[in-house]
Amino acid sequence: MPKRALVLLAEESEEMEAVTIIDILHRAGIEVEIVGIPENKTIRCNGGVVVHPTIDIQRARTRGPFDVIVLPGGLSGAKVLGKHREVGNILREQDNSGRIIAAGCAAPVFVLKAHGIGEVQIMWLLMETLRLVENPVWPLILH
């Protein structure tokens, strides 16, 4: 059975983090599903790139579990994901089952913290975002 990844995007997500990760996962033979918030809408990232979601969040919950859930950064997009109840539900399910959550840039602070997720297995940050993370306990990849 192939490995499966779920990428969560919102309007103004960071397209370099989203598209590059999606491409790398595909090239590695990992099945990728993309959820967009708001649902049933193409997502315009912060640099203008348009991403077409492959699945809505309710369907993603029924198709789970996923080996990894990826949260690209982008401040505005992260804030939207941080306020979305179903995003919190799917992240808590992933966390409670011990599966991987990968979060970058603004996502650890504005998504994971907002939904009460205390640890993440993979996190990447811009140096200026690090000041927003209180007592980081996660492995960090700084750029």
JOWOZI-V433208 format. One record per residue. N is the residue number from 1. RES is the residue in one small letter. NEAR is the number of other ideal C-beta (glycine too) atoms within 12 Angstrom. D_FIRST is the distance of its C-alpha to the first C-alpha in Angstrom with 2 decimals. Layout:
BEGIN
n & res & near & d_first
N & RES & NEAR & D_FIRST
N & RES & NEAR & D_FIRST
END
This chain:
BEGIN
n & res & near & d_first
1 & m & 8 & 0.00
2 & p & 13 & 3.83
3 & k & 18 & 6.63
4 & r & 28 & 8.99
5 & a & 39 & 12.76
6 & l & 42 & 15.76
7 & v & 49 & 19.09
8 & l & 55 & 22.23
9 & l & 51 & 25.30
10 & a & 43 & 28.86
11 & e & 31 & 31.98
12 & e & 30 & 33.21
13 & s & 47 & 30.00
14 & e & 39 & 30.20
15 & e & 29 & 28.73
16 & m & 24 & 28.55
17 & e & 38 & 26.29
18 & a & 45 & 24.15
19 & v & 28 & 23.95
20 & t & 21 & 23.65
21 & i & 37 & 20.75
22 & i & 34 & 18.95
23 & d & 19 & 19.71
24 & i & 20 & 18.62
25 & l & 29 & 15.19
26 & h & 21 & 14.81
27 & r & 11 & 16.20
28 & a & 17 & 13.78
29 & g & 14 & 10.85
30 & i & 24 & 10.02
31 & e & 22 & 9.99
32 & v & 34 & 13.44
33 & e & 34 & 15.42
34 & i & 38 & 19.15
35 & v & 42 & 21.52
36 & g & 35 & 25.22
37 & i & 38 & 28.09
38 & p & 22 & 30.28
39 & e & 24 & 27.98
40 & n & 15 & 28.29
41 & k & 18 & 29.78
42 & t & 19 & 29.09
43 & i & 37 & 29.37
44 & r & 23 & 32.12
45 & c & 31 & 31.52
46 & n & 29 & 34.52
47 & g & 17 & 35.24
48 & g & 14 & 35.03
49 & v & 24 & 31.58
50 & v & 20 & 30.11
51 & v & 36 & 26.42
52 & h & 20 & 25.10
53 & p & 30 & 22.72
54 & t & 25 & 19.74
55 & i & 28 & 19.73
56 & d & 24 & 22.36
57 & i & 35 & 22.14
58 & q & 19 & 22.51
59 & r & 19 & 19.60
60 & a & 33 & 17.47
61 & r & 26 & 18.48
62 & t & 15 & 17.36
63 & r & 19 & 13.91
64 & g & 27 & 13.40
65 & p & 26 & 12.83
66 & f & 34 & 11.89
67 & d & 27 & 11.33
68 & v & 34 & 14.59
69 & i & 47 & 17.41
70 & v & 45 & 19.78
71 & l & 52 & 23.47
72 & p & 42 & 25.47
73 & g & 44 & 29.18
74 & g & 39 & 32.21
75 & l & 27 & 34.83
76 & s & 25 & 35.40
77 & g & 41 & 31.74
78 & a & 41 & 31.05
79 & k & 25 & 34.01
80 & v & 30 & 32.71
81 & l & 48 & 29.31
82 & g & 32 & 31.29
83 & k & 19 & 33.30
84 & h & 30 & 30.58
85 & r & 17 & 30.03
86 & e & 24 & 26.54
87 & v & 42 & 25.39
88 & g & 27 & 26.81
89 & n & 22 & 25.10
90 & i & 39 & 21.55
91 & l & 45 & 22.39
92 & r & 24 & 23.91
93 & e & 25 & 20.92
94 & q & 36 & 18.74
95 & d & 25 & 21.56
96 & n & 18 & 22.24
97 & s & 17 & 18.71
98 & g & 13 & 18.99
99 & r & 27 & 16.34
100 & i & 28 & 17.40
101 & i & 39 & 19.96
102 & a & 38 & 21.27
103 & a & 51 & 24.68
104 & g & 40 & 27.33
105 & c & 43 & 31.00
106 & a & 38 & 32.37
107 & a & 50 & 29.18
108 & p & 42 & 29.54
109 & v & 33 & 33.10
110 & f & 33 & 33.06
111 & v & 44 & 29.67
112 & l & 40 & 28.58
113 & k & 29 & 32.15
114 & a & 25 & 32.97
115 & h & 34 & 30.19
116 & g & 15 & 30.99
117 & i & 35 & 28.01
118 & g & 19 & 29.59
119 & e & 23 & 27.14
120 & v & 35 & 24.49
121 & q & 27 & 22.51
122 & i & 25 & 23.18
123 & m & 37 & 26.29
124 & w & 32 & 28.31
125 & l & 30 & 31.87
126 & l & 26 & 34.91
127 & m & 14 & 37.74
128 & e & 15 & 39.73
129 & t & 28 & 36.98
130 & l & 22 & 37.01
131 & r & 11 & 40.32
132 & l & 22 & 38.68
133 & v & 27 & 36.39
134 & e & 12 & 38.34
135 & n & 10 & 37.61
136 & p & 23 & 34.23
137 & v & 15 & 32.06
138 & w & 29 & 28.95
139 & p & 17 & 28.21
140 & l & 22 & 29.90
141 & i & 22 & 29.47
142 & l & 17 & 32.79
143 & h & 16 & 33.74
END
